[in-house]
Amino acid sequence: MGHIQLGLSYDERSLHFKLHVKDAMNVTAAHLHCGVPGMNGPVVATLHEASTPMDMDHDYVTDTLTM
């Protein structure tokens, strides 16, 4: 479980995010999908990747994606 805060730059070329994760076990990735309501659709942006699974509880991941 968790939530995400997103901020788009004025020129719409960068997306800053702060992802808050709690009570998640064996996390290997976090990403955004683009699909119709009720369907995940394809991954369009990777927010986090871990080489080995990790447990996350009240952890934050922050970064900026440039388009």
C-alpha positions as CSV (number, residue, x, y, z in Angstrom):
1,M,0.0,0.0,0.0
2,G,1.0,3.6,-0.4
3,H,0.5,6.8,-2.3
4,I,2.2,9.0,-4.8
5,Q,2.6,12.7,-5.3
6,L,3.3,13.9,-8.9
7,G,4.4,17.3,-10.1
8,L,4.7,18.2,-13.8
9,S,7.2,20.9,-14.8
10,Y,6.0,24.1,-16.5
11,D,7.4,22.9,-19.8
12,E,5.8,19.5,-19.4
13,R,9.1,17.7,-20.0
14,S,9.8,16.5,-16.4
15,L,7.7,14.7,-13.9
16,H,8.8,14.8,-10.2
17,F,7.4,12.1,-7.9
18,K,7.5,11.1,-4.3
19,L,6.3,7.6,-3.7
20,H,5.4,6.5,-0.1
21,V,5.3,2.8,0.4
22,K,4.1,1.0,3.6
23,D,3.7,-2.6,4.5
24,A,5.0,-4.0,1.3
25,M,7.1,-7.2,1.2
26,N,9.4,-8.5,-1.5
27,V,9.3,-5.3,-3.6
28,T,11.2,-5.5,-6.9
29,A,9.7,-2.6,-8.9
30,A,7.3,0.3,-9.0
31,H,6.0,1.6,-12.3
32,L,3.2,3.5,-13.9
33,H,0.8,1.8,-16.3
34,C,-1.4,3.4,-19.0
35,G,-4.6,1.5,-19.6
36,V,-8.4,1.8,-19.7
37,P,-10.2,1.9,-16.4
38,G,-10.1,-1.6,-14.7
39,M,-7.1,-2.7,-16.8
40,N,-3.4,-2.2,-16.0
41,G,-2.2,-1.7,-19.6
42,P,1.5,-1.5,-20.5
43,V,4.2,0.0,-18.3
44,V,5.0,3.5,-19.4
45,A,7.4,4.6,-16.7
46,T,9.6,2.8,-14.2
47,L,9.8,4.6,-10.8
48,H,11.9,2.1,-8.9
49,E,13.8,-1.2,-9.5
50,A,15.6,-3.3,-7.0
51,S,18.1,-6.0,-8.0
52,T,16.9,-8.1,-5.0
53,P,13.5,-8.1,-3.4
54,M,13.2,-5.8,-0.4
55,D,10.6,-5.1,2.3
56,M,9.4,-1.5,2.5
57,D,7.5,0.1,5.4
58,H,7.1,3.8,5.5
59,D,9.8,4.2,2.9
60,Y,10.0,7.0,0.3
61,V,11.3,7.0,-3.2
62,T,11.7,10.3,-4.9
63,D,13.1,11.1,-8.4
64,T,12.4,13.1,-11.6
65,L,11.6,11.5,-14.9
66,T,12.6,13.5,-18.0
67,M,10.6,13.0,-21.2
